[in-house]
Amino acid sequence: MGRMLRVGTPVLLLLLLGAVGWYASYVTTVLVWELRKLLPWLLAAALVGLLAGVPALVRLLTRRRDGGRGTIGRSAALGWLGAAVGLALGALWLVYGEYLQDRAYATTMRVVTDPVPELTPRAPYVVGEAQAAPNLGDVTGEISDVSYLPDSDRFAILVERRGWLTGYEVGLVQEVPLGSTSRAQQRCRFDESASARIGGWFTHNLGRKIAAERRWARFSEEDAYVHCQGDTPVVVVPLKRQTGILVVTERPAGVALYDGTTGKVTVTDATAEVPGPSYPISLAARQREGTAAVGGFADWWFERSGWDASEDGANEGNESEFTLRHRDGSGRSVYVTPLTPQGEASSVVAVSVVPTRHSGDGLAPLTVHRLSPTWSSPQAIAALIKAEYRDVCCWNDDQVFEVVPTGGTTWTATLGSEQSIRYRVEGRGQINGREATCLKNADGSLVRCAYAAPGSPEEQELQRREQQKQQEQPANGGSGPVDLTRYTDEQLAELNRRLSEEVNRRLKER
């Protein structure tokens, strides 16, 4: 009996611990994820320990008849040498492992010279974020997430309920239009029984509920968003899984749907049915960062290959992975990022595109469109807009918002304040050494061009207006209204002088 207790007790404890570990799906998922991330470091430490300990192990196994005299010093020296070699190899492995990670994320990358697909402009992210709070009404919670839903061309706002052991309070989906005063919005409230949220405490942690439905899957908070299914709020959480042993990377793993009325979590791989992005934006960003490994290890180490996101300050608040819809009406949407060469250059030389929807458990295709000609940096474009359209930008709180690629060889910048978008400026890169830009109203109607690209639709529209103006001149031979914007400063000054002289002459005659 005693022997059975001595043997059975440890076995029972192990089984009990295993059962607890299996039941605690969230804790074990987090531990496994973090341990797999640490594997390269553990391997480096193992190399140091192995090479440092081999000399001592050999000395113990091959003791000489003299009792080992004179070998301790040599073993210690060899041990230190092995530790140094192990440390060097471990550091090399850590660096090379990061290169292999980038290479793994860049496996689906395709570099082309084709134009960027035609994309539809949208309200800047910072504007959608700024207009969220004023439309929440009597909501007392705090905004935890603002996301753009390309399917409906609206911004989704997720509000947390105040308190420690609470979930979300309300989801708001609102329209932030370009060129109209419409403010269509839909608000859906969470039931108090649906008390889980991302980052919540204990059983109120949404990650714990998701892990109970799909073990070993995790997510990034920035990937989640809310939409209103009638009066029911639904939190959509794109999931990720880990692959690899020594080179650990992430892959998509379906989508978790959290019902804000019942509190039920459903995990599905039918991502096409989700009314918004189903491919994690954090994974798209990681793939874009992996373009640094487009060349060999030396090029990656010395940063001689690949691209960086444009980060010169003009797109502050949202510098990469712009979510934009295709202009062809297909309903497709993509994550788009202007790219600059690694180093000091700030000109935009390429644009990366990753679809917001992707079926299967592999990485989505990453397409890098090389630009010819290249564009100036967003900061330089903003300065150019302020110089060429100083009469409309930038007064009071008006400013130049996001400069984003909108297809072909074009970019679009929005002008106005956080509460009212008034204009947009569209450019076509550098044409004949000049930046071709046109000012349009927020709804897309043409106002004027600082320099219309030859053969562009804007140039054709301006020519049509000029012809129409000539045809509408008075039949008595008099000239019609003069477009004063075409006058230079000197011409306006001369016209003002002549007008003053004529007014004074007529006054004297009276």
Steps between C-alpha positions, in 0.01 A plus 500: 500500500778739588679428173177568308462834677862596433462421128139603453514837675753662261317353201169634630651842558643506151163404355331765712748767390456391138123524533524847654739609227271367231197667658683831535504538122573872504798477736653207316448671164681811622783295651549294184500812282756680715721191538505446124608861455785432746623186320775683306629646828482163672696347213766768531528434874519125433790554259691699762435239769585207275829635367604621845418169667648256246863538621399429861293203389786358298737543796265306725463220249871470417677543829864423485689281741666798656166596654434777255787719613571769248177451317277725706664815368482377143137400546416842641674672209321280252176566683542876473596464135193282438279754678639781282446296184149406617420863576617607155303222330194578712510870410547411133203266516279766657583749224473242223173375651347847463608501136338160449181635660487788255565256216211283620262797500620609155431164336179629340654831388485591132675810363338642187513815287125495438303808612336493838133389471248784483390571858228716655596785736346504846489732797834504686528270800575787739178672387294186559659472843436865585134485396427193712466660844257782407250247363495262796232696684442387858755218487721510811767249396836552337585447133726196467515453124428687176509300175405561138255255341559513124192291413264770625742797476448580866699528821429263790551615858519260795435646846601328825270510802658662805611266776736206553272201453302637208489458123407738220224759520413589143603461138462796263523473123492843334548651159771763461438612143715688256308785343160470668332587828355154560577358839322165487578293806391186679539435870467159664529440874664205673299310756645511851507119502751516209768618739820392324742727318851491363739544790227441760557349843458131587189347340422835338795461264386448140829329417418231759163432333662480157769258625226276639356474148829475310811411697843626384346792305570859605440849360621859504273760655543731201342238271162492681202716407124519552203508267126520566293207380165670541485595866756236594865605532749244374872525576709351220845370602726365221712219648859388446694179561871424531700282262860376501733387774827690485363766263160582647258705289127572505220403262125579487272265695143602427282757675336514843156666526387628841124556530436812708152385601553139606872513578559195281827456309498327161820415312468448126722447199231635263664842493320609181182547703656756735380858421846651513872413488565137595877498439689640804640845426787425741596202283488715186733748673740219595508378140578851382786523752630169361579668167833598658613141428439522126878469447770291665603495865771764448251733329256446785765560768628822342145614406579510129179335381128520554282793599373687803162662559507875433532662843586865441219640714242607239295184568535522874241286676470254211817440299449154355244232407234741373176307448357600160234364266548411135339755270359239261200431725602139563480549877864397547726696731872503581757619751718757320832649617729757328859371514834677506847347454684403814732778605470877491292530182142612559357483149225243445635240256249216540159409641421173681155341470354217714135389472278549806334162436680172444377144510710214634757481778799634307635851457313736269684613184712813541547705183756781479431741213810691394424860402637670190540788541541499877311741726618764738467420869161563670655786693627662180159449339331671796739797467428518126124506564535783750704699248282443191161525670568752772156656456330183627771348720563536776293740707388468862492127578523385137789273408620243251400153610599160363691477173399158371541311170172482307604299198696520179756770555279718721492603862229687692528738794200630694472859627287644776448461873429196712130588495466600134682377190482779241740415217720230360813536292587234246847465353655287230861478604775703340417586139776667300670603819185654649248368748165474318228593753134598481274643769156341525205540730459222754242334275754476216384789278791688345580852623830578327845357434838640592636287217284253312679191376501487118220276377345462846122520557557824691670663202214390274245642745682834514512517121127424484428781746710744298315413181165532675600838640591627153168379360307677776654842435239774438382519140563879485869439481572583860710267701359282774619487859875482533662224704718707733677191630692486170654845563847535647565727797641769267198481269260531793690799633488669159128426469436646845697815410305554178170436679586761765594757237175441313291534818678827594452640150127435505465651847674817385270532197200508731 
